[in-house]
């Protein structure tokens, strides 16, 4: 593979690649935290999470990714500079180790912790939904979570319409959580091998590309884990959302219909 676009474009490419890669998983971590807040405080969430706060959270994620990506352009991090003659690469293993740790492994830890808490709350929410469907009624739920405390009013004191609205809200959030868990699982499956290989190669090139591996095996490792799986993740997301999210299916259908009508015109 030969890079023919020059040093400036190479630097810009590495910057954009680091920016978008870091922002992707950081945004997933932010969404996981948001899922936890929605499920743990379903009836006060809208009051607490206003648009300005959401905007600030998203902006903070992108600024975090921007700072890490910007370090790829600073000279102290690149004593050997860039290699743009044969391929576009920054010749600084310490920067790559730092960027991979801060842009992937650290957000991944946050993601796993947040989603373990999400599943814990989701199980209790699902239990509440099943109890709400119990025809026996007169249930008083005694759990220590803030979610369950909102259900402590007995069924006889709540109107049927209000209870149904709450139940639908919980069911909708549980479905959204299920969809997001599939998206996150797919993301980790597709990207974790790439970042692990990239991290190991910085300090132990022979651990991955060893002489005992045939050329075909090395090409397979590079093709599958570096190129195919990351691209497959981008292709999988529309399929996942269209399968599990009715709103996305309708929006996707409208886009396709609009494109078809424009094509006919």
N, C-alpha and C positions, 0 to 999 in steps of 0.2 A: 504494500500500500504506500503510495507516494502523495505527499501534500504539496500542491502546486499553487496555493492561494496566498502565500507569503506569511511573514511573521505577524503582522498586525491582525490579520484575519484569524490566525491561529490563536493569538492571545484572546481575542474577542470570543472565539469559539469555546475555549477552555473556561472563560468567565461565565458565559451563558450556560454551559453545561453544568458547572458547579452550582450556579444560581438556581436553575430549574430542578436539578436533582435534589438539592437540599430543601428547597421550598416544598417539593412534593411530599416527602415523608413528614416534614414538620407540619404541614397542613393536615395530614392524616392524624398526627398526634393531637393537633388542636381539635379536630372533629371528634376524636375519641373522648377528649375531655368534655366537649360540648354534649356528647351523648350521655355522659355520666351526669352532668348537671340537669339535662332534660328528664332523665329517668328518676333521679334522686329528689328533684324538686319540680314535679310536673306542673303544679298549679301556681307556682311563684316564678317560674322560669321566665315567662314573657315580661314580667315586671322587672326582673333583675337584668336580663340580657337584652338591653335595648340595642338599636342599630349602631349608635356611636361606639358602644363597647365592643360589639362584634367587629366593627371596622378597625378599631384600635388593635384588637387581637390579631386580625389578619395582617394588618400593616406591620405589627411587631414580628410576625413570622417571616415576612418577606425581607424586612430589614436585617434580621438575623442571618438569613441565607445570603443577602447581599454583602454583608460584612465578610463572611467566610469566602465568598466568591471573589471579592475584591482583593483578598490577600494573595490570590494567584498572580496579581499584577505587580506586587511590591518586590523590590529588588532584594531586600534582606532574606526573603524566603527562597530566592532563586539564584544561588551563587553560580550555578552552571547555566542559567538562562533557560531558554526554550529550544527545543529541537524541532524546527519546522522544515528542515531540508529533506528528511526521509518520511517522517510522519509528524503530525501535530501532537506534541507532548511537552509537558513541563518537566524538566529534569530536576525534580526536587522531591525526593521520597518523603521528607519530613512534612512538607505541605500536604501531600496526598494522605499521609497517615493522619494528620490533624483534621483535614477536611472530611475524610471518611468517618472518623470518630465523632466529630461534632455534627455532621450533616446526616449521618445514618445511624450509627450505633447508639448515640445518646438519645435521639428522638425515638429510636426503636424501643429503648428501655422505658421511656415515658409512655409510649404507645401500649406496651404490654401491661404496665402497671394500671394505666387508665382503663384498659379494656377488661382486665381481670375484675376491677371494681364495677364496671358496667355489667358484666355477666352476673356478678353477685346480686346487684340490684334488680337486674332483669328477671332473675329466677323468683325473687320475692314479688315482683310486679305480676308475673305470670300466675303465681299462686293467688294473688288478690283477684285477678280476673276470674280464675276458676271458682273462687269463693263467692264472687259477686253473682255468678251464674247459678249458685246453689239455691234451689227452690225453698230450702228450709228457712232462709232469711234470719233476721235478728242476730247477725254476726257482728261482733266487735273485735276489731283486729288489734292485737297488742304486740307490736313490734317496735324496736327502738329506732328504726330509720325514720327520717323525716317524711318519706313518701307514705309509709304506712300510717303515720300519725294523722295524715289528712283523711284517712278512711275510718277514723275511730267513731265517727257518728254512725249510729246503727242504721240499718236499711229502712227501718220504719220512720226515721226522722228525715230522710232524704227523699226528695221527689224522684219519681221514676225517670223523668226526662233528664234531670241533672246527673243521675247515676249512669244512665246510658251514654251521655255525652262524655263523662269521665272515662268510662270503660272504653269507648271508641278511641279516645285520645291515647290511652295506655297501649291499646292494641296497635294503633298506628305507629307509635314510637318503638314498640317491640319489633315490628316488621322492618322499620328503618334501621334498627340496630342489627337485625339479622343480615340485611343487605350490606351494611357497612362492614360487618365482620367478614363477609365473603370477599369484599373488595380489598380489605386489609390483608387477609390471608393470601389472596392472589398476589398482591404487591410484594409481600415478604418472600413468597415462594419464588417469584420472578427476579427480584433484585438482590436478595441476600447472597446468593452464590457469587454474583458479580462483585459486590463490595468486599466480600471475604477474600476472593481471589486477588482483587486489586490491593488489598491491605497486605496480604502475605507476600505478594510479588515485590513490594517495595523493599523488603528486608531479606527475603529468601527466594530469589528468582528460581533457583533450581528445585525448590519444594513443589513448584507447579509445573514448570517446564524443564524437567530433568532429562538427562541423556537416556535414561532407561525408558522414557516415553517415546514412542515412534512419532514421526512427523504427522501421521494421520491422527494419532491420539491427541497431540497438541492442537492441531487444527480443529478437532472436534470440541475440545474443551473451550477454545477461544470462540468458536462459532456458536455453540449452544448457550454457554453461560454469559458471554460478553455481548453477543448480538441478538440471538433468537429470543431468549427468555425476556429481556427488558422490552423488546419490541412487542412480544406477545402480550405483555401486561397492558400496553396501550390498546391493543386490539380487543382484549378481554373485557375491559371496563364497560363499553357500550352494550355488550352482550349481557353482562351481569345486571346492569341497571334496567335494561329493557325487559329482562326476565322477571325481576323481583320488584320493580317499581312501576306502578300503573301510570303515574304522572309522567315519568320519563318516556314510557311507551307512547303516550299520547303526543308529547312534544316531539319525539323522534318521528312519529308518523306525520305530524304536521310539516316538519322540515322536509321529509321525503316527498310529500304531496306538493309542497311549494316548488321544490326543485323540478318535479315532474311537469308541473304546469308551466314553469318558465321554459323548460326544454321544448315543450310542445309549441309555445309561442315563437 
